[in-house]
Amino acid sequence: MKKKISCLLSIVCLAATLAFQSCDDGDGYSLGDFTAPQLATVRTVSANGFYLDCDVWGTCWPVNTDMGWYTPIDGQRVVTVFNPLWDNYGGFDHAVKILQMQNVFTKHVELVTSAEESLLGTEPVPAVEDDISITNGYLNVFFLRRLPFTTDIRLVYIKDDLTETVTPAVGADGFYHLELRCDTQAEVETPGTYSVISYSLNELHYQPSAQGIKLKVNLEGVGEQELTFHVVMEGAADEV
């Protein structure tokens, strides 16, 4: 999947366009090679050991010995830049030297009752349709945070009664129906910085009847939209 999102990732101090790019099929790389900023998921193997499950590059084993500053949390999403070193390394797709890495907001689908729906924000999400994607089992939203960093965006599944089920249910049309709800929590809209949130879709357990996700979202400058994604529940996804 090749996708370009025009958002400045200040969270990694890089004034660059985030580009999802395909990896090189070669057996070796130069020490001067480095990737564009990549979205990845941290997978822990011990208290301090981890590897990266990158949305584009696959599984990457970091060979750095100077990362004592980083405390890995399984399932944490990150934006990273790395120097690829070798392919097919010890059961991983690549061995890499991490050059920069920064945690990003990592959230989950929230189950709320229809009675609680009135408590959810209804403001437009400060993003465009191309800034919303599903990769590697996560729904990613790139958006403009309002200063002083009060923008709150929640991915919710609304149901009549939370006692009905503990996980989102597939609708009659074969899709999970989710909503993005936004609350800037500020009286004055002040331009802020670009940021990203990744929502785990692990709660959407595989069901034979599931075809994908229909996402209701109020986009800034556009209005209410319904975005449709066909999703392989094991992780991979592509937008219709």
Biotite code that builds the C-alpha atoms (Angstrom):
import biotite.structure as struc

atoms = struc.array([
    struc.Atom([0.000, 0.000, 0.000], chain_id="A", res_id=1, res_name="MET", atom_name="CA", element="C"),
    struc.Atom([1.408, 3.315, -1.029], chain_id="A", res_id=2, res_name="LYS", atom_name="CA", element="C"),
    struc.Atom([0.045, 6.390, 0.669], chain_id="A", res_id=3, res_name="LYS", atom_name="CA", element="C"),
    struc.Atom([1.259, 9.954, 1.095], chain_id="A", res_id=4, res_name="LYS", atom_name="CA", element="C"),
    struc.Atom([-0.157, 12.164, 3.803], chain_id="A", res_id=5, res_name="ILE", atom_name="CA", element="C"),
    struc.Atom([0.709, 15.854, 3.841], chain_id="A", res_id=6, res_name="SER", atom_name="CA", element="C"),
    struc.Atom([1.255, 16.343, 7.564], chain_id="A", res_id=7, res_name="CYS", atom_name="CA", element="C"),
    struc.Atom([4.319, 17.797, 9.241], chain_id="A", res_id=8, res_name="LEU", atom_name="CA", element="C"),
    struc.Atom([5.427, 15.365, 11.944], chain_id="A", res_id=9, res_name="LEU", atom_name="CA", element="C"),
    struc.Atom([6.671, 17.767, 14.572], chain_id="A", res_id=10, res_name="SER", atom_name="CA", element="C"),
    struc.Atom([6.493, 14.926, 17.085], chain_id="A", res_id=11, res_name="ILE", atom_name="CA", element="C"),
    struc.Atom([9.735, 13.599, 15.620], chain_id="A", res_id=12, res_name="VAL", atom_name="CA", element="C"),
    struc.Atom([11.159, 17.053, 14.895], chain_id="A", res_id=13, res_name="CYS", atom_name="CA", element="C"),
    struc.Atom([11.169, 16.378, 11.169], chain_id="A", res_id=14, res_name="LEU", atom_name="CA", element="C"),
    struc.Atom([9.853, 19.006, 8.798], chain_id="A", res_id=15, res_name="ALA", atom_name="CA", element="C"),
    struc.Atom([9.087, 16.344, 6.214], chain_id="A", res_id=16, res_name="ALA", atom_name="CA", element="C"),
    struc.Atom([6.101, 14.796, 4.488], chain_id="A", res_id=17, res_name="THR", atom_name="CA", element="C"),
    struc.Atom([5.163, 11.430, 5.910], chain_id="A", res_id=18, res_name="LEU", atom_name="CA", element="C"),
    struc.Atom([5.490, 8.955, 3.047], chain_id="A", res_id=19, res_name="ALA", atom_name="CA", element="C"),
    struc.Atom([4.612, 5.283, 3.077], chain_id="A", res_id=20, res_name="PHE", atom_name="CA", element="C"),
    struc.Atom([7.206, 3.747, 0.799], chain_id="A", res_id=21, res_name="GLN", atom_name="CA", element="C"),
    struc.Atom([8.068, 0.240, -0.304], chain_id="A", res_id=22, res_name="SER", atom_name="CA", element="C"),
    struc.Atom([11.272, -1.301, 1.000], chain_id="A", res_id=23, res_name="CYS", atom_name="CA", element="C"),
    struc.Atom([14.267, -2.270, -1.116], chain_id="A", res_id=24, res_name="ASP", atom_name="CA", element="C"),
    struc.Atom([14.436, -5.923, -2.141], chain_id="A", res_id=25, res_name="ASP", atom_name="CA", element="C"),
    struc.Atom([18.230, -5.907, -2.052], chain_id="A", res_id=26, res_name="GLY", atom_name="CA", element="C"),
    struc.Atom([20.319, -8.020, 0.304], chain_id="A", res_id=27, res_name="ASP", atom_name="CA", element="C"),
    struc.Atom([22.366, -5.145, 1.677], chain_id="A", res_id=28, res_name="GLY", atom_name="CA", element="C"),
    struc.Atom([22.114, -1.427, 2.403], chain_id="A", res_id=29, res_name="TYR", atom_name="CA", element="C"),
    struc.Atom([24.459, 1.479, 2.831], chain_id="A", res_id=30, res_name="SER", atom_name="CA", element="C"),
    struc.Atom([24.993, 3.055, 6.250], chain_id="A", res_id=31, res_name="LEU", atom_name="CA", element="C"),
    struc.Atom([23.829, 6.256, 4.592], chain_id="A", res_id=32, res_name="GLY", atom_name="CA", element="C"),
    struc.Atom([20.414, 4.801, 3.711], chain_id="A", res_id=33, res_name="ASP", atom_name="CA", element="C"),
    struc.Atom([17.471, 5.858, 5.840], chain_id="A", res_id=34, res_name="PHE", atom_name="CA", element="C"),
    struc.Atom([13.728, 5.638, 5.520], chain_id="A", res_id=35, res_name="THR", atom_name="CA", element="C"),
    struc.Atom([11.079, 8.305, 5.457], chain_id="A", res_id=36, res_name="ALA", atom_name="CA", element="C"),
    struc.Atom([9.124, 8.493, 8.752], chain_id="A", res_id=37, res_name="PRO", atom_name="CA", element="C"),
    struc.Atom([7.348, 5.174, 9.221], chain_id="A", res_id=38, res_name="GLN", atom_name="CA", element="C"),
    struc.Atom([4.400, 4.095, 11.337], chain_id="A", res_id=39, res_name="LEU", atom_name="CA", element="C"),
    struc.Atom([5.116, 0.925, 13.310], chain_id="A", res_id=40, res_name="ALA", atom_name="CA", element="C"),
    struc.Atom([3.911, -1.089, 16.294], chain_id="A", res_id=41, res_name="THR", atom_name="CA", element="C"),
    struc.Atom([6.213, -2.037, 19.167], chain_id="A", res_id=42, res_name="VAL", atom_name="CA", element="C"),
    struc.Atom([6.280, -5.769, 20.006], chain_id="A", res_id=43, res_name="ARG", atom_name="CA", element="C"),
    struc.Atom([8.034, -6.670, 23.243], chain_id="A", res_id=44, res_name="THR", atom_name="CA", element="C"),
    struc.Atom([10.119, -9.833, 23.660], chain_id="A", res_id=45, res_name="VAL", atom_name="CA", element="C"),
    struc.Atom([11.365, -9.137, 27.215], chain_id="A", res_id=46, res_name="SER", atom_name="CA", element="C"),
    struc.Atom([11.373, -6.364, 29.812], chain_id="A", res_id=47, res_name="ALA", atom_name="CA", element="C"),
    struc.Atom([13.521, -4.142, 27.610], chain_id="A", res_id=48, res_name="ASN", atom_name="CA", element="C"),
    struc.Atom([13.760, -6.100, 24.355], chain_id="A", res_id=49, res_name="GLY", atom_name="CA", element="C"),
    struc.Atom([11.479, -5.346, 21.420], chain_id="A", res_id=50, res_name="PHE", atom_name="CA", element="C"),
    struc.Atom([11.149, -5.330, 17.678], chain_id="A", res_id=51, res_name="TYR", atom_name="CA", element="C"),
    struc.Atom([9.091, -3.161, 15.324], chain_id="A", res_id=52, res_name="LEU", atom_name="CA", element="C"),
    struc.Atom([6.157, -4.417, 13.282], chain_id="A", res_id=53, res_name="ASP", atom_name="CA", element="C"),
    struc.Atom([6.233, -1.736, 10.582], chain_id="A", res_id=54, res_name="CYS", atom_name="CA", element="C"),
    struc.Atom([3.199, -0.997, 8.443], chain_id="A", res_id=55, res_name="ASP", atom_name="CA", element="C"),
    struc.Atom([5.333, -1.117, 5.274], chain_id="A", res_id=56, res_name="VAL", atom_name="CA", element="C"),
    struc.Atom([8.666, -2.764, 6.070], chain_id="A", res_id=57, res_name="TRP", atom_name="CA", element="C"),
    struc.Atom([7.300, -5.692, 8.071], chain_id="A", res_id=58, res_name="GLY", atom_name="CA", element="C"),
    struc.Atom([9.133, -7.006, 11.145], chain_id="A", res_id=59, res_name="THR", atom_name="CA", element="C"),
    struc.Atom([12.339, -5.126, 11.949], chain_id="A", res_id=60, res_name="CYS", atom_name="CA", element="C"),
    struc.Atom([14.896, -6.098, 14.587], chain_id="A", res_id=61, res_name="TRP", atom_name="CA", element="C"),
    struc.Atom([16.790, -3.090, 16.034], chain_id="A", res_id=62, res_name="PRO", atom_name="CA", element="C"),
    struc.Atom([20.525, -3.710, 16.426], chain_id="A", res_id=63, res_name="VAL", atom_name="CA", element="C"),
    struc.Atom([21.051, -0.537, 18.486], chain_id="A", res_id=64, res_name="ASN", atom_name="CA", element="C"),
    struc.Atom([22.862, -1.028, 21.780], chain_id="A", res_id=65, res_name="THR", atom_name="CA", element="C"),
    struc.Atom([22.251, 2.550, 22.967], chain_id="A", res_id=66, res_name="ASP", atom_name="CA", element="C"),
    struc.Atom([18.459, 2.564, 23.448], chain_id="A", res_id=67, res_name="MET", atom_name="CA", element="C"),
    struc.Atom([18.332, 2.327, 27.237], chain_id="A", res_id=68, res_name="GLY", atom_name="CA", element="C"),
    struc.Atom([16.347, 5.562, 27.160], chain_id="A", res_id=69, res_name="TRP", atom_name="CA", element="C"),
    struc.Atom([13.374, 3.799, 25.561], chain_id="A", res_id=70, res_name="TYR", atom_name="CA", element="C"),
    struc.Atom([10.899, 1.696, 27.565], chain_id="A", res_id=71, res_name="THR", atom_name="CA", element="C"),
    struc.Atom([8.938, -0.552, 25.190], chain_id="A", res_id=72, res_name="PRO", atom_name="CA", element="C"),
    struc.Atom([5.216, -1.174, 25.660], chain_id="A", res_id=73, res_name="ILE", atom_name="CA", element="C"),
    struc.Atom([3.633, -3.947, 23.625], chain_id="A", res_id=74, res_name="ASP", atom_name="CA", element="C"),
    struc.Atom([1.158, -2.532, 21.123], chain_id="A", res_id=75, res_name="GLY", atom_name="CA", element="C"),
    struc.Atom([2.484, 1.036, 21.380], chain_id="A", res_id=76, res_name="GLN", atom_name="CA", element="C"),
    struc.Atom([2.443, 2.840, 18.053], chain_id="A", res_id=77, res_name="ARG", atom_name="CA", element="C"),
    struc.Atom([5.486, 4.864, 17.030], chain_id="A", res_id=78, res_name="VAL", atom_name="CA", element="C"),
    struc.Atom([6.791, 7.020, 14.219], chain_id="A", res_id=79, res_name="VAL", atom_name="CA", element="C"),
    struc.Atom([10.327, 5.960, 13.399], chain_id="A", res_id=80, res_name="THR", atom_name="CA", element="C"),
    struc.Atom([13.165, 6.621, 10.997], chain_id="A", res_id=81, res_name="VAL", atom_name="CA", element="C"),
    struc.Atom([15.753, 3.886, 10.618], chain_id="A", res_id=82, res_name="PHE", atom_name="CA", element="C"),
    struc.Atom([18.731, 2.724, 8.614], chain_id="A", res_id=83, res_name="ASN", atom_name="CA", element="C"),
    struc.Atom([17.950, -0.719, 7.090], chain_id="A", res_id=84, res_name="PRO", atom_name="CA", element="C"),
    struc.Atom([20.974, -3.007, 7.311], chain_id="A", res_id=85, res_name="LEU", atom_name="CA", element="C"),
    struc.Atom([20.076, -6.537, 6.188], chain_id="A", res_id=86, res_name="TRP", atom_name="CA", element="C"),
    struc.Atom([17.099, -8.498, 4.898], chain_id="A", res_id=87, res_name="ASP", atom_name="CA", element="C"),
    struc.Atom([15.868, -11.804, 6.364], chain_id="A", res_id=88, res_name="ASN", atom_name="CA", element="C"),
    struc.Atom([17.681, -11.364, 9.662], chain_id="A", res_id=89, res_name="TYR", atom_name="CA", element="C"),
    struc.Atom([17.139, -14.074, 12.298], chain_id="A", res_id=90, res_name="GLY", atom_name="CA", element="C"),
    struc.Atom([13.527, -14.688, 11.371], chain_id="A", res_id=91, res_name="GLY", atom_name="CA", element="C"),
    struc.Atom([12.743, -10.985, 10.945], chain_id="A", res_id=92, res_name="PHE", atom_name="CA", element="C"),
    struc.Atom([12.162, -9.197, 7.648], chain_id="A", res_id=93, res_name="ASP", atom_name="CA", element="C"),
    struc.Atom([14.988, -6.755, 8.319], chain_id="A", res_id=94, res_name="HIS", atom_name="CA", element="C"),
    struc.Atom([17.701, -5.763, 10.741], chain_id="A", res_id=95, res_name="ALA", atom_name="CA", element="C"),
    struc.Atom([17.709, -1.982, 11.269], chain_id="A", res_id=96, res_name="VAL", atom_name="CA", element="C"),
    struc.Atom([19.471, 0.770, 13.139], chain_id="A", res_id=97, res_name="LYS", atom_name="CA", element="C"),
    struc.Atom([16.867, 3.091, 14.625], chain_id="A", res_id=98, res_name="ILE", atom_name="CA", element="C"),
    struc.Atom([17.785, 6.729, 14.014], chain_id="A", res_id=99, res_name="LEU", atom_name="CA", element="C"),
    struc.Atom([14.710, 8.396, 15.498], chain_id="A", res_id=100, res_name="GLN", atom_name="CA", element="C"),
    struc.Atom([11.628, 7.077, 17.234], chain_id="A", res_id=101, res_name="MET", atom_name="CA", element="C"),
    struc.Atom([8.744, 8.736, 19.031], chain_id="A", res_id=102, res_name="GLN", atom_name="CA", element="C"),
    struc.Atom([5.621, 7.294, 20.634], chain_id="A", res_id=103, res_name="ASN", atom_name="CA", element="C"),
    struc.Atom([2.315, 8.452, 19.186], chain_id="A", res_id=104, res_name="VAL", atom_name="CA", element="C"),
    struc.Atom([-1.123, 8.417, 20.789], chain_id="A", res_id=105, res_name="PHE", atom_name="CA", element="C"),
    struc.Atom([-2.337, 4.811, 20.877], chain_id="A", res_id=106, res_name="THR", atom_name="CA", element="C"),
    struc.Atom([-5.961, 4.218, 21.793], chain_id="A", res_id=107, res_name="LYS", atom_name="CA", element="C"),
    struc.Atom([-8.698, 1.588, 21.498], chain_id="A", res_id=108, res_name="HIS", atom_name="CA", element="C"),
    struc.Atom([-12.292, 1.400, 20.337], chain_id="A", res_id=109, res_name="VAL", atom_name="CA", element="C"),
    struc.Atom([-14.572, 2.639, 23.126], chain_id="A", res_id=110, res_name="GLU", atom_name="CA", element="C"),
    struc.Atom([-17.976, 1.061, 23.737], chain_id="A", res_id=111, res_name="LEU", atom_name="CA", element="C"),
    struc.Atom([-20.611, 3.605, 24.766], chain_id="A", res_id=112, res_name="VAL", atom_name="CA", element="C"),
    struc.Atom([-24.366, 3.340, 25.181], chain_id="A", res_id=113, res_name="THR", atom_name="CA", element="C"),
    struc.Atom([-26.788, 5.423, 23.166], chain_id="A", res_id=114, res_name="SER", atom_name="CA", element="C"),
    struc.Atom([-27.703, 7.137, 26.448], chain_id="A", res_id=115, res_name="ALA", atom_name="CA", element="C"),
    struc.Atom([-24.086, 8.278, 26.814], chain_id="A", res_id=116, res_name="GLU", atom_name="CA", element="C"),
    struc.Atom([-23.854, 9.471, 23.221], chain_id="A", res_id=117, res_name="GLU", atom_name="CA", element="C"),
    struc.Atom([-24.915, 12.999, 24.194], chain_id="A", res_id=118, res_name="SER", atom_name="CA", element="C"),
    struc.Atom([-21.717, 13.304, 26.241], chain_id="A", res_id=119, res_name="LEU", atom_name="CA", element="C"),
    struc.Atom([-19.536, 12.759, 23.170], chain_id="A", res_id=120, res_name="LEU", atom_name="CA", element="C"),
    struc.Atom([-18.091, 15.679, 21.242], chain_id="A", res_id=121, res_name="GLY", atom_name="CA", element="C"),
    struc.Atom([-19.670, 16.531, 17.878], chain_id="A", res_id=122, res_name="THR", atom_name="CA", element="C"),
    struc.Atom([-17.131, 19.036, 16.536], chain_id="A", res_id=123, res_name="GLU", atom_name="CA", element="C"),
    struc.Atom([-15.519, 18.518, 13.120], chain_id="A", res_id=124, res_name="PRO", atom_name="CA", element="C"),
    struc.Atom([-12.361, 16.428, 13.090], chain_id="A", res_id=125, res_name="VAL", atom_name="CA", element="C"),
    struc.Atom([-9.530, 18.720, 11.867], chain_id="A", res_id=126, res_name="PRO", atom_name="CA", element="C"),
    struc.Atom([-8.461, 16.395, 9.051], chain_id="A", res_id=127, res_name="ALA", atom_name="CA", element="C"),
    struc.Atom([-9.278, 15.425, 5.459], chain_id="A", res_id=128, res_name="VAL", atom_name="CA", element="C"),
    struc.Atom([-10.427, 12.037, 4.182], chain_id="A", res_id=129, res_name="GLU", atom_name="CA", element="C"),
    struc.Atom([-6.947, 11.068, 2.956], chain_id="A", res_id=130, res_name="ASP", atom_name="CA", element="C"),
    struc.Atom([-5.630, 11.562, 6.503], chain_id="A", res_id=131, res_name="ASP", atom_name="CA", element="C"),
    struc.Atom([-7.621, 8.551, 7.734], chain_id="A", res_id=132, res_name="ILE", atom_name="CA", element="C"),
    struc.Atom([-6.351, 5.073, 6.923], chain_id="A", res_id=133, res_name="SER", atom_name="CA", element="C"),
    struc.Atom([-6.226, 1.519, 8.238], chain_id="A", res_id=134, res_name="ILE", atom_name="CA", element="C"),
    struc.Atom([-2.846, -0.206, 8.303], chain_id="A", res_id=135, res_name="THR", atom_name="CA", element="C"),
    struc.Atom([-1.518, -3.217, 10.168], chain_id="A", res_id=136, res_name="ASN", atom_name="CA", element="C"),
    struc.Atom([-4.601, -3.574, 12.381], chain_id="A", res_id=137, res_name="GLY", atom_name="CA", element="C"),
    struc.Atom([-4.802, 0.103, 13.408], chain_id="A", res_id=138, res_name="TYR", atom_name="CA", element="C"),
    struc.Atom([-6.981, 2.993, 12.293], chain_id="A", res_id=139, res_name="LEU", atom_name="CA", element="C"),
    struc.Atom([-4.720, 6.032, 11.891], chain_id="A", res_id=140, res_name="ASN", atom_name="CA", element="C"),
    struc.Atom([-5.904, 9.648, 11.986], chain_id="A", res_id=141, res_name="VAL", atom_name="CA", element="C"),
    struc.Atom([-3.562, 12.510, 11.091], chain_id="A", res_id=142, res_name="PHE", atom_name="CA", element="C"),
    struc.Atom([-5.007, 15.782, 12.291], chain_id="A", res_id=143, res_name="PHE", atom_name="CA", element="C"),
    struc.Atom([-4.277, 19.366, 13.336], chain_id="A", res_id=144, res_name="LEU", atom_name="CA", element="C"),
    struc.Atom([-4.254, 19.648, 17.120], chain_id="A", res_id=145, res_name="ARG", atom_name="CA", element="C"),
    struc.Atom([-5.625, 22.867, 18.534], chain_id="A", res_id=146, res_name="ARG", atom_name="CA", element="C"),
    struc.Atom([-3.452, 24.764, 20.961], chain_id="A", res_id=147, res_name="LEU", atom_name="CA", element="C"),
    struc.Atom([-3.079, 24.349, 23.886], chain_id="A", res_id=148, res_name="PRO", atom_name="CA", element="C"),
    struc.Atom([-3.194, 20.680, 22.799], chain_id="A", res_id=149, res_name="PHE", atom_name="CA", element="C"),
    struc.Atom([-6.757, 20.012, 23.906], chain_id="A", res_id=150, res_name="THR", atom_name="CA", element="C"),
    struc.Atom([-8.119, 18.218, 20.840], chain_id="A", res_id=151, res_name="THR", atom_name="CA", element="C"),
    struc.Atom([-9.708, 14.931, 21.916], chain_id="A", res_id=152, res_name="ASP", atom_name="CA", element="C"),
    struc.Atom([-10.697, 12.445, 19.186], chain_id="A", res_id=153, res_name="ILE", atom_name="CA", element="C"),
    struc.Atom([-12.379, 9.178, 20.198], chain_id="A", res_id=154, res_name="ARG", atom_name="CA", element="C"),
    struc.Atom([-13.193, 6.095, 18.137], chain_id="A", res_id=155, res_name="LEU", atom_name="CA", element="C"),
    struc.Atom([-16.462, 4.724, 19.468], chain_id="A", res_id=156, res_name="VAL", atom_name="CA", element="C"),
    struc.Atom([-18.951, 1.928, 18.954], chain_id="A", res_id=157, res_name="TYR", atom_name="CA", element="C"),
    struc.Atom([-22.411, 3.082, 20.043], chain_id="A", res_id=158, res_name="ILE", atom_name="CA", element="C"),
    struc.Atom([-24.894, 0.497, 21.256], chain_id="A", res_id=159, res_name="LYS", atom_name="CA", element="C"),
    struc.Atom([-28.203, 0.531, 23.088], chain_id="A", res_id=160, res_name="ASP", atom_name="CA", element="C"),
    struc.Atom([-27.083, -1.554, 26.058], chain_id="A", res_id=161, res_name="ASP", atom_name="CA", element="C"),
    struc.Atom([-23.521, -2.350, 27.097], chain_id="A", res_id=162, res_name="LEU", atom_name="CA", element="C"),
    struc.Atom([-24.701, -5.608, 28.665], chain_id="A", res_id=163, res_name="THR", atom_name="CA", element="C"),
    struc.Atom([-25.578, -6.986, 25.217], chain_id="A", res_id=164, res_name="GLU", atom_name="CA", element="C"),
    struc.Atom([-21.968, -7.843, 24.342], chain_id="A", res_id=165, res_name="THR", atom_name="CA", element="C"),
    struc.Atom([-18.461, -6.942, 25.447], chain_id="A", res_id=166, res_name="VAL", atom_name="CA", element="C"),
    struc.Atom([-17.177, -6.427, 21.891], chain_id="A", res_id=167, res_name="THR", atom_name="CA", element="C"),
    struc.Atom([-18.488, -4.487, 18.878], chain_id="A", res_id=168, res_name="PRO", atom_name="CA", element="C"),
    struc.Atom([-20.949, -6.497, 16.804], chain_id="A", res_id=169, res_name="ALA", atom_name="CA", element="C"),
    struc.Atom([-21.104, -6.825, 13.038], chain_id="A", res_id=170, res_name="VAL", atom_name="CA", element="C"),
    struc.Atom([-24.104, -5.060, 11.505], chain_id="A", res_id=171, res_name="GLY", atom_name="CA", element="C"),
    struc.Atom([-26.682, -6.657, 9.253], chain_id="A", res_id=172, res_name="ALA", atom_name="CA", element="C"),
    struc.Atom([-24.721, -5.371, 6.235], chain_id="A", res_id=173, res_name="ASP", atom_name="CA", element="C"),
    struc.Atom([-21.581, -7.222, 7.334], chain_id="A", res_id=174, res_name="GLY", atom_name="CA", element="C"),
    struc.Atom([-19.716, -4.104, 8.509], chain_id="A", res_id=175, res_name="PHE", atom_name="CA", element="C"),
    struc.Atom([-18.690, -2.837, 11.916], chain_id="A", res_id=176, res_name="TYR", atom_name="CA", element="C"),
    struc.Atom([-20.199, 0.630, 12.353], chain_id="A", res_id=177, res_name="HIS", atom_name="CA", element="C"),
    struc.Atom([-17.837, 2.946, 14.221], chain_id="A", res_id=178, res_name="LEU", atom_name="CA", element="C"),
    struc.Atom([-17.700, 6.707, 14.727], chain_id="A", res_id=179, res_name="GLU", atom_name="CA", element="C"),
    struc.Atom([-14.967, 9.275, 15.241], chain_id="A", res_id=180, res_name="LEU", atom_name="CA", element="C"),
    struc.Atom([-16.058, 11.931, 17.731], chain_id="A", res_id=181, res_name="ARG", atom_name="CA", element="C"),
    struc.Atom([-14.092, 15.129, 18.323], chain_id="A", res_id=182, res_name="CYS", atom_name="CA", element="C"),
    struc.Atom([-13.988, 17.681, 21.134], chain_id="A", res_id=183, res_name="ASP", atom_name="CA", element="C"),
    struc.Atom([-11.427, 20.481, 20.922], chain_id="A", res_id=184, res_name="THR", atom_name="CA", element="C"),
    struc.Atom([-12.175, 21.446, 24.542], chain_id="A", res_id=185, res_name="GLN", atom_name="CA", element="C"),
    struc.Atom([-11.333, 25.049, 23.724], chain_id="A", res_id=186, res_name="ALA", atom_name="CA", element="C"),
    struc.Atom([-13.540, 28.093, 23.243], chain_id="A", res_id=187, res_name="GLU", atom_name="CA", element="C"),
    struc.Atom([-11.145, 29.713, 20.769], chain_id="A", res_id=188, res_name="VAL", atom_name="CA", element="C"),
    struc.Atom([-9.815, 27.746, 17.811], chain_id="A", res_id=189, res_name="GLU", atom_name="CA", element="C"),
    struc.Atom([-6.076, 28.399, 17.705], chain_id="A", res_id=190, res_name="THR", atom_name="CA", element="C"),
    struc.Atom([-3.928, 26.788, 14.991], chain_id="A", res_id=191, res_name="PRO", atom_name="CA", element="C"),
    struc.Atom([-1.719, 24.121, 16.475], chain_id="A", res_id=192, res_name="GLY", atom_name="CA", element="C"),
    struc.Atom([0.558, 21.330, 15.300], chain_id="A", res_id=193, res_name="THR", atom_name="CA", element="C"),
    struc.Atom([-0.005, 18.225, 13.219], chain_id="A", res_id=194, res_name="TYR", atom_name="CA", element="C"),
    struc.Atom([-0.270, 14.982, 15.120], chain_id="A", res_id=195, res_name="SER", atom_name="CA", element="C"),
    struc.Atom([-1.427, 11.381, 14.724], chain_id="A", res_id=196, res_name="VAL", atom_name="CA", element="C"),
    struc.Atom([-3.553, 8.930, 16.699], chain_id="A", res_id=197, res_name="ILE", atom_name="CA", element="C"),
    struc.Atom([-3.630, 5.171, 16.092], chain_id="A", res_id=198, res_name="SER", atom_name="CA", element="C"),
    struc.Atom([-6.592, 3.133, 17.324], chain_id="A", res_id=199, res_name="TYR", atom_name="CA", element="C"),
    struc.Atom([-6.156, -0.607, 17.839], chain_id="A", res_id=200, res_name="SER", atom_name="CA", element="C"),
    struc.Atom([-8.783, -2.684, 16.069], chain_id="A", res_id=201, res_name="LEU", atom_name="CA", element="C"),
    struc.Atom([-8.054, -5.768, 18.165], chain_id="A", res_id=202, res_name="ASN", atom_name="CA", element="C"),
    struc.Atom([-11.501, -5.447, 19.722], chain_id="A", res_id=203, res_name="GLU", atom_name="CA", element="C"),
    struc.Atom([-13.018, -6.245, 16.331], chain_id="A", res_id=204, res_name="LEU", atom_name="CA", element="C"),
    struc.Atom([-12.583, -9.984, 16.611], chain_id="A", res_id=205, res_name="HIS", atom_name="CA", element="C"),
    struc.Atom([-12.813, -11.973, 13.405], chain_id="A", res_id=206, res_name="TYR", atom_name="CA", element="C"),
    struc.Atom([-16.312, -13.069, 12.446], chain_id="A", res_id=207, res_name="GLN", atom_name="CA", element="C"),
    struc.Atom([-17.056, -14.959, 9.206], chain_id="A", res_id=208, res_name="PRO", atom_name="CA", element="C"),
    struc.Atom([-19.741, -12.432, 8.263], chain_id="A", res_id=209, res_name="SER", atom_name="CA", element="C"),
    struc.Atom([-17.452, -9.407, 8.710], chain_id="A", res_id=210, res_name="ALA", atom_name="CA", element="C"),
    struc.Atom([-16.656, -7.508, 5.513], chain_id="A", res_id=211, res_name="GLN", atom_name="CA", element="C"),
    struc.Atom([-15.038, -4.406, 6.949], chain_id="A", res_id=212, res_name="GLY", atom_name="CA", element="C"),
    struc.Atom([-15.631, -1.115, 8.717], chain_id="A", res_id=213, res_name="ILE", atom_name="CA", element="C"),
    struc.Atom([-17.940, 1.795, 7.990], chain_id="A", res_id=214, res_name="LYS", atom_name="CA", element="C"),
    struc.Atom([-16.679, 4.891, 9.758], chain_id="A", res_id=215, res_name="LEU", atom_name="CA", element="C"),
    struc.Atom([-18.941, 7.864, 10.453], chain_id="A", res_id=216, res_name="LYS", atom_name="CA", element="C"),
    struc.Atom([-16.966, 11.090, 10.813], chain_id="A", res_id=217, res_name="VAL", atom_name="CA", element="C"),
    struc.Atom([-17.661, 14.822, 10.726], chain_id="A", res_id=218, res_name="ASN", atom_name="CA", element="C"),
    struc.Atom([-14.745, 16.217, 8.689], chain_id="A", res_id=219, res_name="LEU", atom_name="CA", element="C"),
    struc.Atom([-13.756, 19.835, 8.984], chain_id="A", res_id=220, res_name="GLU", atom_name="CA", element="C"),
    struc.Atom([-14.905, 21.867, 5.979], chain_id="A", res_id=221, res_name="GLY", atom_name="CA", element="C"),
    struc.Atom([-16.764, 18.902, 4.473], chain_id="A", res_id=222, res_name="VAL", atom_name="CA", element="C"),
    struc.Atom([-19.319, 17.727, 6.990], chain_id="A", res_id=223, res_name="GLY", atom_name="CA", element="C"),
    struc.Atom([-20.559, 14.297, 7.969], chain_id="A", res_id=224, res_name="GLU", atom_name="CA", element="C"),
    struc.Atom([-19.134, 11.453, 5.902], chain_id="A", res_id=225, res_name="GLN", atom_name="CA", element="C"),
    struc.Atom([-19.217, 7.654, 5.964], chain_id="A", res_id=226, res_name="GLU", atom_name="CA", element="C"),
    struc.Atom([-15.905, 6.083, 4.960], chain_id="A", res_id=227, res_name="LEU", atom_name="CA", element="C"),
    struc.Atom([-15.876, 2.418, 3.972], chain_id="A", res_id=228, res_name="THR", atom_name="CA", element="C"),
    struc.Atom([-12.921, 0.081, 4.530], chain_id="A", res_id=229, res_name="PHE", atom_name="CA", element="C"),
    struc.Atom([-12.663, -3.574, 3.566], chain_id="A", res_id=230, res_name="HIS", atom_name="CA", element="C"),
    struc.Atom([-10.583, -5.126, 6.324], chain_id="A", res_id=231, res_name="VAL", atom_name="CA", element="C"),
    struc.Atom([-8.839, -8.457, 6.715], chain_id="A", res_id=232, res_name="VAL", atom_name="CA", element="C"),
    struc.Atom([-9.360, -8.937, 10.442], chain_id="A", res_id=233, res_name="MET", atom_name="CA", element="C"),
    struc.Atom([-5.924, -10.467, 10.916], chain_id="A", res_id=234, res_name="GLU", atom_name="CA", element="C"),
    struc.Atom([-4.441, -7.038, 10.295], chain_id="A", res_id=235, res_name="GLY", atom_name="CA", element="C"),
    struc.Atom([-4.181, -5.860, 6.681], chain_id="A", res_id=236, res_name="ALA", atom_name="CA", element="C"),
    struc.Atom([-6.712, -3.401, 5.310], chain_id="A", res_id=237, res_name="ALA", atom_name="CA", element="C"),
    struc.Atom([-7.430, -1.423, 2.176], chain_id="A", res_id=238, res_name="ASP", atom_name="CA", element="C"),
    struc.Atom([-9.845, 1.440, 1.646], chain_id="A", res_id=239, res_name="GLU", atom_name="CA", element="C"),
    struc.Atom([-12.600, 1.063, -0.925], chain_id="A", res_id=240, res_name="VAL", atom_name="CA", element="C"),
])
